[in-house]
Amino acid sequence: MRRTPGTIRILGGILTLYLLAPFAAGLSRMGDADWRGVDRAALLHAAGVSVASATAATALVAVAGIPLGYVLAHGRGWRMAVLGGVVQLPLALPPLASGILLLFLLGYGGLLGGLMHGALTESFAGIVLAEAFVAAPFLIVAARSAFAAIDPALEDVAATLGHGPGAVFRRIGLPLARRAILAGLLLAWLRAFGEFGATMMVAYHPYSLPVFTYVAFGGAGLPAMLPVLAPTLAVAALVLVLGQVVAAPRRGGGAVSSDVLPPVAAGPAAMGPGQALVLDLRQCLEGFALRVEYRTRARRLAILGASGSGKSMSLRTIAGLERGAGSVVRCDGRDLAALPPEARGIAYVPQGYALPPHLTVAQQVGFAVDSDPALVAHWMAAFGLAELSRRYPHELSPGQRQRVALARALSRPSAGLVLLDEPFSALDAPLRARLRQDVLAVQGGVRATTILVTHDPAEAMLLADELLVLEGGRVIRAGPVDEVFSRPGGEVAARLLGARTIGTGDVLSPTRIDIGGGVALGVAGAPLTPGARVRWAVRPHQVRLDQRGEYPATILHRGAVRDGQRSVRLRLGEAVLDIVADPSCPDIGPCGVTIDPLALQVWPQDG
């Protein structure tokens, strides 16, 4: 544990001593207390009034204060900012001022007081209303902070799994904010229990404990106060202890599992054509505009782009989590754009997986409104999660959490679209490769269309049949994966697809380009136009050194061996390429290379 600086400890200690000093001073005067002169019956009655009124006031505040905190946590704009300030005004007002303001409302001439013929003053109801007014901000602020601290992705996923706003509030918001809300309820109760100024102005009778203490002090002086204060201190201490027990965060849990994952049991391949998917996604933000148009029947679609290109925004627009005016999302003729997220019939796996920490693995997988128990059991078994069914997310390894998120998405039988937002981005390379294979194994066994967002071209080519390449919120290339890779259409798309070293050449025939130095590369894909000037690229691992290779080359530099591979720089035609080769590759000098025509990317020089 890191040491706390000495100056900070000293300053904290000074304040602690000051807060404890009045209690010590009171205890030192215990001998002067007049224990026999106290009207015990009146004191106990006043204590009962305070306990009952504080409890009623806190309950009254909780009914509306918790929902108000939720609204403030999710609201945006100046109206919410103003509302957030208004509900905290009682904190800034002197209690007597609060009481005077309440009299304008609750007194005989007030709006509510007149309707109730004065029943709201000089009554128990008046005490409750006065205490509720001054105590409400404590709960509202605590609830707002607690709800604002919840990861929005948890509520987003709940919505996409069919839960409406009320259910999301009950099943995600309240459980995750529960401990902070309990702390706020505790503070509100204590504030109501100790309220004096507003209570005295609105309802002097019946005596609450603070008012009784004030009256007793005026009649008997300081020596008589210790017996009067005893119930106040006892009740406050008891409530604080109970509050600490209830609201304290739970620690620990089971040990995190290792990432040794059993193979995924893939189901039978889904037969028949894919769904007809029509997208016209539109978003207009300050400094950024999204416009993505595409039609497909592919079962597997990937959206590829750099950070900030609009990939995740596109996925969220499809899910209905971002509402873009004029957007079109149509699946097999069903218009999804007009529906809220919970009615779209989709399943969404965001970055980080969004597993609610209060739910077990079994509860996570079966969380969708329409989850099928048989389907839940199938995917629990397929992903090797059956033995982990009672564990919570913090007890799982990263790979297991990813499997839980996938099983949850696939356990919704009504899901026509399964949306995967960079599901492997937070994983290390070996685990990422393993879990890609997991997704590949299950994709063929589901009828839903999967839409994968990624910045990794290897993921896109492995897990998609068709590909959208995005740049600056626009589609710069789209189509079947092989076509997009071999003919990216321009350098930006080529680099997004993994091109590093780029060369130039002239088209000799529809399947061959001259790259200088007497080298003519064979290319696959759409026929090229003879005589055209083009650019080309090949990824480092797709150039193979081979003394009997078709193309003559010259090794210029042999780098160090890392991870079982040697970096090599060579000249091929007029281009200089950086590739990776076996550690035992030839030394500097002439060599031969082989390049699969399918590995070459070619696009117009002015593309």
Residue, then its C-alpha position, 0 to 999 in steps of 0.5 A: m500500500r502506498r504511504t500517505p504523505g505526512t502533511i496530509r495525515i497531519l491536516g486530516g488529524i487536526l480536523t479529526l481532533y476538532l470533530l471529536a473534541p465536543f464529544a470529549a468535552g461533553l463526556s468530561r461534564m458527565g458529573d454535572a448532569d441532572w439525570r433526575g430532573v429530566d421529564r423522561a416521558a416527554l423526552l421519549h415522546a419527542a424522540g419517538v416523534s423525531v424517529a417516526s417523522a425522519t423515517a416518513a420524510t426519508a420514505l417520502v423523499a425516496v419515492a421521488g428522489i431516486p427516480l429524480g436522481y436517475v433523470l438527472a444522471h441521464g439528462r443533458g443540456w442546460r435544463m437538466a443543469v438548472l434542475g440539478g442546481v434547483v434541487q440542491l438549493p435547500l442545502a444552501l439555505p439557512p434552515l430558518a429561511s427554508g421554514i419561512l419559504l415552506l410557510f408560504l406554501l404550507g401555512y394558513g395563507g399558502l396554496l397547500g395550507g389553505l386547501m388543507h385548512g391549516a392541517l399542514t402546520e403545527s402537526f406531525a405532517g408539517i414536521v415530515l414535510a419540513e424534514a423532507f424539504v431539507a433532507a431531499p438533496f442528500l438523497i438526490v445528489a447521492a442517487r444522481s452520482a451513483f447512477a452517473a457512475i454506472d457504465p452506460a454500456l450495461e444499460d445499452v445492452a439491456a435495452t438491446l436485449g428487449h428490456g424497456p426503460g423501466a426494466v433497465f432502471r429496475r434490473i440494472g440501475l437500481p441494483l448497481a446504485r443500491r449501496a450508494i443510494l442506501a448511503g444517501l438514504l442514511l444521510a437524508w434520515l440523519r439530516a431529517f432526524g436532526e432538523f430544527g430550524a425549518t421544523m420550528m417554523v412550520a410545526y413547533h408542536p408536537y415537539s421533535l427531539p431538536v425542538f424539545t432540546y431547544v426548549a429544555f436548554g432555555g428552561a434548565g441551562l447547559p448542565a441539564m443538556l447531557p441527559v437530553l442529548a443522550p437519546t439523540l446521540a444513541v439513535a444517531a450512532l445506531v443508525l450510522v453503525l447500521g448504515q455502515v453495515v448495509a452500505a459498505p461495499r462487499r469485498g473480494g469473491g472467488a479467484v479469477s479463473s485461468d484462460v484455459l478455454p475448452p473448444v467451442a462446440a459449433g452447431p449445424a450450419a444454418m442453411g438458406p439465403g441470408q436476410a435482406l439488410v438495407l442500411d442508410l445510416r445518418q448522424c450529424l454531430e458538431g465537426f462530424a457527419l456519418r452517412v453509410e449506405y449499403r444493401t446486402r444478403a450476406r450472413r457476415l458483414a464487417i465494418l472496418g476503419a480507423s479510430g474516429s471513422g464512424k464504425s461504432m457509431s454505425l453499429r449504435t445507430i443500427a441498434g437504435l442507441e443513437r437515433g439518426a434523423g432520416s436513418v434507414v435500418r430494414c431487415d427482411g422488410r421490417d423497418l427497425a429505424a422506427l422502433p426503440p432498441e428494445a423492440r428491434g430484435i437484435a443482440y449487441v456485444p459492446q467493447g468490454y462486453a458489459l456484463p452487469p457485476h451483480l448477475t451470475v454467468a447463468q443470469q447473464v446468458g439468460f438476461a434477454v427478455d425472450s431468452d429460451p432456456a433450451l437455447v441458454a443451456h445449449w450455448m452455456a454448454a457450447f462455450g464451456l460455461a456450464e461449470l461457471s454458471r454461479r460465478y460473477p464477472h469479477e471471478l472470470s478470466p477475460g476470455q470467459r467474459q467474452r464467451v459469456a457475452l457471446a452466449r448471451a447474444l446468441s441465446r436470444p431466439s428473436a435476434g435477427l442481427v448480432l452486433l459485435d463492437e470490436p469484441f477482441s480489442a482488449l485481449d492479448a494476441p494469443l487469446r485474441a486469435r483463439l477467440r476469433q476462432d470461437v466466433l468463426a465456429v459459431q457464425g455458421g450455426v446461427r441464422a442471424t446476420t452478424i455485423l462486426v466492427t473492427h480496425d483489424p483487417a485480419e479479423a474482417m477477412l476471417l469473420a466476414d463475407e462482405l466488408l464496408v471500409l469507412e473513412g471520415g464517416r463515409v464508405i470508401r469501399a464496399g463489397p465481398v471481402d476478396e474483391v475489396f482486399s484485392r482491389p481496394g480502390g485507393e491508398v487510404a482503403a489499402r492501408l486500412l486493409g493492411a498495406r504497408t510498403i506500396g509500389t507502382g507499376d504498369v499494367l501489361s495484361p489483365t492479370r500482370i503488372d510490370i514493377g520495373g527491373g524486369v519483374a512482372l507480377g501476376v495478380a488475381g481478382a478483377p481484370l486490369t486495364p492494360g496500359a494503366r498506371v497502378r499502385w500495388a502492395v503486399r503484406p509482409h508475411q505474404v512474400r516467401l523467400d524461395q531460391r526457385g521462386e518466380y521473381p528475382a529479388t535482392i536481400l538488402h538487410r537481415g534483421a534480428v530474430r524475434d518471435g521465431q521470425r527474422s525481419v528482412r528488407l529486399r528489393l523486388g523490381e524497383a520496390v523495396l519491401d520489408i517482409v518477415a522470413d524464417p530465421s535461416c533465410p539467405d544472407i544479403g544478396p540475390c534470392g528468389v521470392t514467391i508471391d501468391p497472386l491472391a495476396l496482391q492489392v492493386w488500385p489506380q495510381d490516382g485512387 
